Amino acid sequence: MLTGSFWPAVFAFTAVTLAMFVLIDFGTYVAARYRERYLEEAKTELDDVLIQMPAGRILDLSIASSALGGIITIIIMVLQLDSFSWRWGLPVALMVSLIVFPAPRVGLKYIRKRRLNKFNLQLEDALGMMSGALKAGFSINQALEEVADCDLHPVSVEFRLLLQELRLGVPLEQALDNMSRRLNSDDFDLVVTAIVTARQTGGELTGTLERVAMLIRERVRINQKVMALTAMGRLQATMIGAMPFVLMVGLNYVSPDMMSLFWSSAAGVIAVVVVVILVVCGFLAIRKITNIEV
């Protein structure tokens, strides 16, 4: 005979099962959407730096680096701490894994930024070559070929891609616009605007390129001056951000009994996590202040 608590237990089990199915389905949907977005952004970043690699490889590297970071963190804590406990060691390892996860994409963004800075520095020389070619009686396409044939990387590589589009029948304005969107460079946007305007109005393109080159030269000079003036602030941000972690490691060797209170209690682990969050926020705030756009 069924007891009075049988049907409530069945209903409770059914509700919990359905809730689990809903949560699993929602988690799968969120993971699929995040993976799709991650792969799309990674593909764009790979195309920006002209790296021939599947976007899924970046996701694999992110997962591998995240797992490796968590494993190395646990190994270090087991070897260095006498009172290691999985109760707080596992959350710390998970936090490190989350921090390390975007490392490959951060590396791609750093490569793209350095490549863009180098392109902006070489753009002045490229405009000088184009202006000289136009003065010699060359057409705009021949002037672009002069830049593409020179040994200036990455500016020559980008101009080769531009010429390939022109040879495939793409109009010059459209090819320049594609190159501008691919580079996302304010300096090159000025060049595109100057070339398109001169072709539409029939102006002198040689003088226009020379004036744009002079403007870019001044922008580069001012940008380098700003970088020199803010170098101390950026160095302070790095030192202030690294100092708490250096002190934590030093105190762990000098006074392990005192530091064990942070690792053996929930309040200590929470305090360390809060300190890490505050240090990261302070570092980002200082970097934001010292990052002055010209």
N, C-alpha and C positions, 0 to 999 in steps of 0.2 A: 504494500500500500504506500502511495506517495505521501510524503509528509507535507506540512504546510509551507516549508521553506524551499520546496523543490522548484516550483514555478518561478518565484522571485530569483532564485539562483540561475535558472535557465535564461530568464530575461536579462539578467545582469551579464551573464556570459555572452549572450548574443549582442548586447549593446557594446561591450568591450571589444568583441571581435570586429563588429562593423566599424567602430571608431579606429581600430588599428588599420583596417583596410583603407579607410579614408585618409589617415595620416600617411600611410605608405604610398598611396596614389598621389597625394599632394607632394610628398617629398620627391617622388620620382619625376613629377611634372616640373618642380622647381629645379631639380638637378639637370634635367634635360634642357630647360630654358637657359640655365646658367652655362651649361656646356656649349650650347649653340652660340650664345653671345660671346663667350670666351674665345671660341674658335674663330669667330668672325673678326673680333678685335685683334687677335693674334695674327691672322692672315693679313690684315691691313698693315700691322706693324712690320711684318716680314717683307711685304711688298715695298714699304717705305725705305727700308735699308737694303733692298735688292738681294735678299737672302733666299736661295732656292731651297726651301724646307717646308714640309707639310705642317699645317697649323696644329694638327693633332700631336705632332712631336713636341711642341711647346707645352701642351697640356700634360703629356707624359713626363716631361722634365720637371714641371711644377709639382706633380704628384710624387715623383721620385725624390726631389729635393726636400719636399715637406716631410716625407717619411724618414729620409736620412737625417734631417735636422732633429726630429723627435727622438730617433734612436741614439744619435750622438749625445743629445742632452741627457737622456736617461743613463747612458754609459758614464758620462762625466760625473753626474750626481752620485751614482753608485760607487765610483772609485774615489771621489773626493770627500763625500759626506759619510760620517760614521752612523748617523741616525737616519738613514734613508727610509722613506715610507712611500708606498704606492698611493696612499691617500692624497698626498699633495704632489708627489713626483709626477703622476700621470697628468694632472691638470697643467703643470708647468710644461711638460713635454708637448701637450696638445697646443698650448699657447705658442710655443716656439715653432711648432709645425705650421700653424696658421700664419705666423709672421714670415716664415721662409717660403710659403707657397707661391707668392707672386714674384719670387726672385728672378726667374727667367724673363718675364715680361718687363721687369724693372731694368734688367740688363739690355733688352731690346730698346727701351725708351732712352737709355743712356747712350747707346750706340747711335740711335737716330739723332739725338740732340748734338752729339759731337760731329756727326756727319753734316748736319744742317749748319752748324757754326763754321765748319771748314768750307762748305759751299758758299756761305755769305762772304767769307774772306776772299775767296777766289773769284767771286762774281765781278768785282771791280776790274780785275785783269781780263776777264772774258769780255766785258763791255768795251774795254780798250782795244782788244783784238777785233771785235766786230766793227767798231768805229773806224779803225785803220783799214779794214777790208772794204768797207763802204766808200771810204775816201779814194781807194784805189780803183773804184768802179765796179766792184763785185755786187751781186744781188744779195738780198737778205738771206736767201737760202745758202748761198756760197759763204756768206759771213758766218752763218751758223755752223757750216762744215769746218771752217777754220778753227772754231772753238772745240768742236767735237774731235778733231784730229790732234789737238794738242795733248800734252801729257800732264793734265791737271785733273786729279781725281779729288772729289767726285763730280766736279762741274763738267768735265768732258764726257763722263758716262751719262749724265742727265741730258746733255745736248745730243748725244748719240740716239738716245731713246726718242727725243723730239724729232730728229731727222728720220728715224724709222717710221714714225707716224706720218710725216709729210710724204715720204715715198710710197706709203700705202694709200695716199689720196686724201688724207685728213686735211682740212683747211688750216692755214697757219694760226688763225685766231683760236680755233678749237684745240689745236695741238698745244699752243701756249697755255690755254686755260687748263688743259689736262695736266700739264707739267706744274702749273702753279698749285693746283689742288693736291698733287702728289707730294710736293715739297712743303707746302704750307709755310712759305717764307715771305715775310713782309717786304724784304728787299726785292725779291724777284717779282712780287706783285706790282711794284713800281715799274719794273722793266716791261712787264706785260702791258700795263696801262699805257706806257709811253709808246711802245711799238704799235699797238692797236690804234691809239689816237693819231699817231703820225701817218699811218696808212689810210685811215679814214678821212683825215683832213688834208692830206697831201703835204704835210710839213716836212721839214728837213730832219731826217732820221738820225743823221750823223751828229748834229749838234744836240739833239735830244738825248742820245745815248751818252754823250760826254757829260751833259748836265746831270743825268741820273747817276753816272759813275761818281761824279763829284759829291752828290748827295749821299750815296752809299758810303763813300770814303769818310765823310763827316760823321755819319751814324756809327760806323765801326769805331772811329776814334773816340766818340763820346761814350759808346758802350764799353770800350776797354778802360776808359778813365773811371766810369762808374764801378766797374769790376774791381779796379785797383782801390778805390775809396771804400768799398764794402768788403774788402778781403778780410779785414780785422773782424768785422761782425760775423762773417761766415765761419771764420776760425773759432770765434768764441762760441758760436752755436754748436760746432763739433765738439769742442772741449767740454762745454757744459753738459751736452748730451751724453758724453762718454764718462764723465767724472763719477756719477753715482755707481755705474757698473764696475769701474776700476776700484772704487772704495769698497764696494761689496766683496769683490774678489780678495782685496787686500785684507779686510777685516776677517774674512773667512779663514785666512792663514794666521793672522795675528791673534785673534780672539775667537776661536771656533765655538766656545761655549756660549758666548753672547749671540753669535749668528745662528746657532742651532735653534734658538727660540723662534726665529723667523721661519725656519724650515720644518719645525716639528709641531706647529700649531696652526689652526685654521686662520686665526687673526693675523699671524705673521705672514702667511702666504698671501692673504688679502692685501696686507700693507705693501708687500713687494709688488703685487700686480698694480695697485693704485699708483705707486711710485713710478713704475715703468710707463704707465699710461700718461701721467703728468709730465714725465721727462720727454716722451715722444711729442706730446702736444706743445711743450715749450720749444723744443727743437724746430718743429714745423712753423711755429709762430715767428721765431727769429729768422728762419730762412725766408719766410714770406715778406718780412720787413726789409730784409737786405736784397731781395730779388726785385730790382728796379728795372722796369722795361723802358727802353729808349724808343 
